[in-house]
Amino acid sequence: MEELSGLDASFLYLETPKMPMHIGGVAVIEGSLKFDDFRQYVSERVHNVEKLTQKLVTVPFSLDRPYWVEDPDFDINMHMHRTALPRPGGWKELRYLASRLFSQQLNRDRPLWEFIFIEGLDSIPQVPKGSVALISKVHHSGFDGKSGADLMSMLFDVSPTPKAPKPAVVKEKKEIPGAVGLMAKSAYHFITRPTKLPGLLWDTGKATLKAGYMTRAQGITKPTMPFNAPKTRFNNTVEMERVWNSTILDIRRVKALRKVVDGATLNDVILAICAGALRRYLLEKGELPDKPLVAMVPVSTRTAEEKNAMGNQVSAMYVQLATDVADPIKRFEKIQINTMVGKLYQDAIDAKSLMGYAELIPFGLAGVAARFYSSAAIAKHHNPLFNVVITNVPGPQIPIYLAGHKLIVNMGTAPIFDGMGLIMPICSYNGTISISPTSSANLMPDLDMFTRYIRESANELELAVKEKLAGQAAIDALMQEE
């Protein structure tokens, strides 16, 4: 029996029928994989990831955070489903189906995951006819983007010949604790958790001093802080209906754009591309604010020892996206500076240690507060914490295979909630980068237009980079002639 961490539990506080808190995605698999074979393949490996056979038990009166326990009634057939795209089986039909499935909340009475096997992919460019798609949904309380990627890596092989599954370990069936036992544990935590506060205050004090030293003594600009973002259409109350889409870029072309800005990373390029799309979209709507939009960029705090651990181990970096700058190169340069400053502060203040405050939040009180925030539409009445989430989950740059069938492309999704109605998961795989916005239909009914703007933004930045580098090359050639 394992208690949820404070951060993991926060995704239960936030969840309502209109705000499901699962992550997942759409994977397109080449070849004629059969559903029965896929189900057998997963059933032989499901025991390798303990969260897939565990469910949550709640403490009476929500006095404490829930616990993961082995589900004595686990049935894989409750988690694996099969459907087919309507004709003609194109991209439009796939994204409509994905949007509908991502709108639906996972059932908390059983392990919090689903795989939906989709046939009939007959008219998608560059996808062989007869291929299948796999939609995955796993609850954010048990997985973050990194552990979700690790989960998928347990299903995939680097060879078309699948590895033999590890033998299942026979687990002793333990009785699920009753109300008295759970309340006794809660009483113990009620006494012991406050003892962690002095250490957290000490860590906070050290972080504050370090931040002050970096700002005053070293002359480093302060990073962007929460609640400094302008109000946009993305920062309103969401509805139940989700919209999802994705665009696929060539990772080599995206990486090549780094050379125009010294010290730029692939993540900086991706942020610049997303910023360009946001600027185009809001200009089209006549809603571009004078202040730059702010992205929350999750940063993994996992150590090498924790790389295979489930659950959430992330902190947040806030990055101004320079959407007030029209020139794509200058916008890129500003973003690179902003991310560099954010990383310096992240490294200096030990963001992992400050995550401990989440452990002190009373579960019942937090749940009530989250539900009140949603029902009272409070998101409409304050400046946003940030405008959008952009999260990057690197994947393997070689082909991988599911039961002998090649993965063609991998695309992500993640939750949105009141006040934060747009998230863009980035997944890289085998020479491709997918950028997959998820939003609410009431906020972005034309998400297909925004997705098109992502590609146009990438093309705009690439053209500007080529022009600048060509101009610089011409100047260098003239200087060599002198």
C-alpha positions in Angstrom: 0.0 0.0 0.0 1.5 3.3 -1.1 0.1 6.8 -0.3 -0.1 9.4 -3.0 2.4 12.2 -2.8 1.0 15.7 -2.3 1.8 16.6 -6.0 0.2 13.4 -7.3 -2.9 14.0 -5.1 -3.3 17.5 -6.6 -4.5 15.9 -9.9 -7.4 14.3 -7.9 -8.2 17.7 -6.2 -8.6 19.3 -9.6 -10.5 16.5 -11.4 -14.2 16.9 -12.2 -16.3 15.4 -15.0 -15.5 18.5 -17.1 -11.8 18.4 -16.2 -10.5 14.8 -16.5 -6.9 14.6 -15.3 -5.3 11.9 -17.6 -2.3 12.1 -19.8 -1.7 9.9 -22.8 -1.7 10.2 -26.6 -2.2 8.7 -30.0 0.4 6.3 -31.4 0.1 5.1 -35.0 1.3 1.6 -35.6 2.3 0.2 -39.0 0.9 -3.1 -40.3 -2.0 -5.3 -39.6 -1.7 -5.8 -35.8 -4.7 -7.7 -34.5 -6.6 -6.6 -31.4 -6.5 -10.1 -29.8 -2.8 -10.3 -30.3 -2.3 -6.9 -28.8 -4.5 -7.7 -25.8 -2.5 -10.9 -25.2 0.8 -8.9 -25.6 -0.2 -6.4 -23.0 -1.6 -9.0 -20.6 1.8 -10.7 -20.5 3.5 -7.4 -19.6 1.0 -5.5 -17.5 2.5 -6.8 -14.2 5.8 -5.0 -15.0 4.2 -1.7 -14.1 2.6 -1.9 -10.7 0.3 1.1 -11.2 -1.5 -0.7 -14.0 -2.9 -3.3 -11.5 -3.5 -0.9 -8.6 -6.5 1.2 -7.8 -7.1 4.0 -5.3 -8.7 3.7 -1.9 -9.9 6.9 -0.3 -9.7 7.7 3.4 -13.1 8.3 5.1 -14.2 12.0 5.0 -11.2 12.7 2.8 -9.1 13.2 5.9 -5.9 12.2 4.1 -4.6 11.5 0.7 -5.7 8.2 -1.1 -3.6 5.1 -1.3 -2.6 2.8 -4.1 -3.5 -0.8 -3.4 -3.5 -4.0 -5.6 -6.9 -4.4 -7.2 -8.1 -7.9 -6.2 -10.7 -7.8 -9.1 -8.3 -6.6 -11.8 -9.6 -7.5 -15.2 -7.6 -6.4 -18.2 -10.7 -6.5 -20.4 -12.1 -3.5 -18.5 -9.1 -1.5 -19.7 -8.6 -2.5 -23.3 -11.2 -1.5 -25.9 -11.6 -1.8 -29.7 -13.2 0.6 -32.2 -12.8 1.6 -35.8 -12.8 5.0 -37.6 -15.8 5.8 -39.8 -15.1 6.1 -43.5 -13.0 7.3 -45.2 -10.7 6.7 -42.2 -8.7 9.8 -42.5 -6.9 12.3 -40.2 -10.1 14.2 -39.6 -11.9 11.1 -38.3 -9.0 10.1 -36.1 -8.6 13.5 -34.4 -12.4 13.7 -33.9 -12.4 10.3 -32.2 -9.3 11.2 -30.1 -11.0 14.4 -29.0 -14.1 12.5 -27.9 -12.1 9.9 -26.0 -9.9 12.5 -24.3 -13.1 14.2 -23.0 -14.1 11.2 -21.0 -13.0 10.7 -17.3 -11.3 7.5 -16.2 -13.3 5.3 -13.8 -11.8 5.7 -10.3 -13.2 2.4 -9.1 -10.5 0.4 -11.0 -6.9 1.0 -12.1 -6.7 4.3 -13.8 -5.7 3.6 -17.4 -7.2 2.6 -20.7 -5.9 1.5 -24.1 -8.3 2.0 -27.1 -7.3 0.0 -30.2 -8.5 1.8 -33.4 -8.8 0.1 -36.8 -9.7 1.6 -40.2 -6.9 4.0 -40.8 -7.3 3.9 -44.5 -6.8 7.5 -45.8 -4.1 9.2 -43.8 -1.2 10.4 -45.9 2.1 8.6 -45.2 0.4 6.0 -43.1 0.1 2.5 -44.8 -3.5 1.4 -45.3 -4.6 -1.1 -42.7 -2.4 0.5 -39.9 -3.9 0.9 -36.5 -3.8 3.7 -33.8 -3.5 3.2 -30.1 -5.0 5.8 -27.8 -3.6 5.6 -24.3 -5.0 7.3 -21.2 -3.3 7.1 -17.8 -4.2 9.2 -14.8 -1.8 12.1 -14.0 -1.9 11.1 -10.3 0.1 8.0 -11.1 2.2 9.2 -14.1 4.0 12.3 -15.3 5.2 12.8 -18.8 8.5 11.1 -18.1 7.1 8.1 -16.3 4.4 7.9 -19.0 7.1 7.7 -21.6 8.8 5.0 -19.6 5.5 3.1 -19.4 5.3 3.1 -23.2 8.9 2.0 -23.5 8.0 -1.1 -21.5 5.5 -2.0 -24.3 7.8 -1.3 -27.2 11.0 -3.0 -28.3 14.0 -1.8 -30.4 13.7 -4.9 -32.5 10.8 -6.2 -34.6 11.2 -9.4 -32.6 9.6 -8.8 -29.2 11.5 -9.6 -26.1 10.1 -12.4 -24.0 8.0 -10.9 -21.2 9.3 -11.0 -17.7 7.6 -13.7 -15.6 4.9 -12.4 -13.3 5.7 -12.4 -9.7 3.0 -14.0 -7.6 1.9 -11.4 -5.1 0.5 -12.2 -1.8 -3.2 -11.0 -1.8 -3.6 -8.4 0.9 -6.8 -7.3 2.3 -7.7 -3.7 1.4 -7.5 -1.7 4.6 -10.8 -0.7 6.3 -12.0 2.7 7.4 -10.5 2.3 10.9 -7.0 1.4 9.7 -7.0 4.3 7.1 -8.2 6.8 9.7 -5.4 5.6 12.1 -2.8 6.3 9.4 -4.3 9.7 8.9 -4.1 10.5 12.6 -0.4 9.6 12.5 0.2 11.9 9.5 -1.7 14.7 11.1 0.8 14.6 13.9 4.0 14.0 11.9 3.6 16.1 8.8 3.9 19.5 10.5 7.4 18.5 11.7 8.5 18.8 8.1 7.7 22.5 8.0 10.9 23.9 9.7 13.0 22.1 7.0 10.9 23.5 4.2 11.1 27.0 5.6 14.9 26.6 5.9 15.1 25.5 2.2 12.8 28.4 1.2 15.1 30.8 3.1 18.2 29.5 1.3 16.4 29.7 -2.1 15.4 33.3 -1.4 18.9 34.3 -0.5 20.4 32.6 -3.5 17.8 34.2 -5.8 18.6 37.6 -4.3 22.3 37.1 -4.7 21.9 36.1 -8.3 19.8 39.2 -9.0 21.9 41.8 -7.1 25.5 40.5 -7.0 25.6 38.7 -10.3 23.3 41.0 -12.2 21.1 38.2 -13.5 17.6 39.3 -14.6 14.8 38.0 -12.4 12.9 35.1 -14.1 9.2 35.4 -14.9 7.0 34.8 -11.9 3.4 33.4 -11.7 0.5 35.8 -12.1 2.4 38.1 -14.5 0.7 36.8 -17.6 -1.9 38.8 -19.6 -5.5 37.6 -19.8 -6.3 35.6 -23.0 -9.1 33.4 -24.3 -7.1 30.3 -23.1 -7.4 31.5 -19.5 -11.1 31.1 -19.0 -13.4 28.3 -17.7 -13.3 25.1 -19.7 -16.2 22.8 -20.7 -16.4 19.0 -21.0 -15.8 18.7 -24.7 -12.1 18.5 -25.7 -10.5 19.3 -29.0 -7.2 17.7 -30.0 -4.9 17.9 -33.0 -1.3 17.4 -33.9 1.3 18.6 -36.4 4.5 16.6 -37.3 7.8 18.3 -38.0 11.2 17.0 -39.2 13.5 17.0 -36.1 16.6 17.7 -38.3 15.1 20.9 -39.7 14.0 22.0 -36.3 17.5 21.3 -34.8 19.1 23.2 -37.6 17.4 26.4 -36.5 19.5 26.5 -33.2 22.6 27.8 -35.0 21.1 31.3 -35.5 21.1 32.0 -31.7 24.2 31.2 -29.6 23.5 28.8 -26.8 20.0 27.9 -28.1 18.6 24.4 -27.4 16.1 22.3 -29.2 13.6 23.2 -26.5 14.2 26.9 -27.2 13.4 26.4 -30.9 10.2 24.5 -30.0 9.1 27.4 -27.7 9.8 29.9 -30.5 7.7 27.9 -32.9 4.8 27.6 -30.4 5.1 31.4 -29.7 4.9 32.2 -33.3 1.7 30.1 -33.6 0.1 31.8 -30.6 0.9 35.2 -31.9 -0.6 34.4 -35.3 -3.7 32.9 -33.8 -4.4 35.8 -31.4 -3.7 38.3 -34.2 -6.2 36.6 -36.4 -8.8 36.9 -33.5 -7.8 40.5 -32.9 -6.9 39.5 -29.3 -3.1 39.7 -29.1 -2.2 41.4 -25.8 0.5 44.0 -25.5 2.3 42.0 -22.8 4.0 38.8 -23.9 2.3 35.5 -23.2 3.8 33.3 -20.5 4.3 29.5 -20.8 4.7 27.1 -17.9 7.3 24.6 -18.9 7.5 21.5 -16.6 11.0 20.6 -15.6 11.7 17.0 -14.4 13.4 16.8 -11.0 14.1 13.1 -11.3 17.5 11.8 -10.3 19.2 8.9 -12.1 18.0 6.6 -9.3 14.4 7.7 -9.8 14.3 7.4 -13.6 12.0 4.4 -13.5 9.8 5.6 -10.6 6.1 6.2 -11.3 4.3 9.3 -10.1 5.1 13.0 -10.6 8.5 14.5 -10.1 8.4 17.9 -11.7 8.7 21.6 -11.0 7.7 24.5 -13.1 9.6 27.1 -15.1 7.8 30.2 -16.3 9.0 31.6 -19.7 7.9 34.8 -21.4 7.3 33.9 -25.1 7.9 37.3 -26.6 4.6 37.2 -28.5 4.7 41.0 -28.5 7.7 40.8 -30.9 6.9 40.6 -34.6 10.4 39.5 -35.9 10.7 35.7 -35.5 14.5 35.9 -35.0 14.3 38.6 -32.3 11.5 36.6 -30.7 13.6 33.5 -30.7 16.5 35.4 -29.1 14.4 36.8 -26.3 13.0 33.3 -25.6 16.5 31.9 -25.4 17.5 34.5 -22.8 14.3 33.9 -20.8 14.8 30.1 -20.7 18.5 30.5 -19.8 17.6 32.8 -16.8 14.8 30.4 -15.7 17.2 27.4 -15.8 19.8 29.3 -13.7 17.2 29.9 -11.0 15.9 26.4 -11.2 19.4 25.0 -10.6 20.2 27.5 -7.9 17.1 27.2 -5.7 16.8 23.4 -5.8 13.2 23.3 -7.0 12.9 19.6 -5.9 13.2 20.5 -2.3 10.5 23.2 -2.5 8.0 20.6 -3.9 7.7 19.4 -0.3 5.1 22.1 0.5 2.6 20.0 -1.5 2.9 17.3 1.2 1.4 19.6 3.8 -1.8 20.4 2.0 -4.8 18.8 3.8 -6.5 16.6 1.1 -10.1 17.3 2.0 -9.6 21.0 2.2 -7.7 21.1 -1.1 -10.5 19.2 -2.8 -13.2 21.5 -1.5 -11.1 24.6 -2.5 -10.5 23.2 -6.0 -14.2 22.4 -6.6 -15.2 25.9 -5.3 -12.7 27.5 -7.7 -14.3 25.7 -10.6 -17.9 26.0 -9.6 -17.6 29.8 -8.9 -15.6 30.4 -12.1 -13.0 32.2 -10.2 -10.6 31.8 -13.1 -12.5 34.7 -14.8 -11.6 37.1 -12.0 -7.9 37.1 -11.6 -4.7 37.4 -13.7 -3.6 34.0 -15.0 -0.8 32.1 -13.3 0.4 31.6 -16.9 -1.2 31.4 -20.3 -0.3 28.0 -21.7 1.7 24.8 -20.8 4.3 23.6 -23.2 5.8 20.3 -22.1 8.5 18.4 -24.0 8.9 14.6 -23.6 12.0 13.3 -25.6 11.6 9.9 -27.2 14.0 7.5 -28.9 15.5 8.5 -32.2 15.4 5.0 -33.6 12.4 2.9 -34.8 10.7 1.0 -32.0 8.1 -1.8 -32.4 4.9 -3.0 -30.7 4.5 -6.7 -30.9 6.7 -6.7 -34.0 4.9 -3.7 -35.7 6.7 -0.4 -36.2 5.6 2.8 -34.4 5.1 5.4 -37.1 4.4 8.5 -35.0 3.7 9.3 -31.4 1.5 12.2 -30.3 0.6 13.4 -26.8 -2.2 14.9 -24.8 -2.4 16.2 -21.2 -5.0 17.8 -19.0 -6.4 21.3 -19.1 -8.4 23.0 -16.4 -10.2 26.3 -15.5 -7.8 29.1 -16.1 -5.5 27.0 -18.2 -7.3 25.9 -21.3 -4.4 25.1 -23.7 -1.6 22.6 -23.3 0.9 21.6 -26.0 2.7 18.3 -25.4 5.8 17.8 -27.6 6.9 14.2 -28.4 10.1 13.4 -30.4 10.6 10.1 -32.0 12.7 8.6 -34.8 13.4 11.9 -36.7 10.0 13.5 -36.0 8.6 16.0 -33.5 4.9 16.1 -32.9 3.3 19.2 -31.4 -0.2 18.3 -30.2 -2.4 21.0 -28.7 -5.3 20.0 -26.5 -8.0 22.6 -25.6 -11.6 23.0 -24.7 -14.1 23.3 -27.6 -15.6 26.5 -26.1 -12.2 28.2 -26.0 -10.7 27.0 -29.3 -13.4 25.7 -31.6 -11.0 26.2 -34.5 -8.0 24.3 -33.1 -7.3 23.0 -36.6 -6.4 26.6 -37.6 -4.1 27.0 -34.7 -2.4 23.6 -35.5 -1.9 24.9 -39.1 -0.3 28.0 -37.6 2.3 25.8 -35.8 3.6 24.6 -39.1 3.4 28.0 -40.6 5.4 29.4 -37.6 8.1 26.7 -38.1 8.3 27.6 -41.8 8.5 31.4 -41.0 11.3 30.8 -38.5 13.2 28.6 -40.9 13.0 31.1 -43.7 14.1 33.9 -41.4 17.1 31.8 -40.2 18.1 31.0 -43.8 18.0 34.6 -44.8 20.0 35.7 -41.8 22.6 33.0 -42.2 22.9 33.7 -46.0 23.3 37.4 -45.3 26.0 36.6 -42.7 27.8 34.3 -45.1 27.8 37.0 -47.7 29.3 39.5 -45.2 32.0 37.0 -44.2 32.9 36.4 -47.8 33.3 40.2 -48.4 35.5 40.5 -45.3 37.7 37.7 -46.5 38.2 39.6 -49.8 39.6 42.7 -48.0 
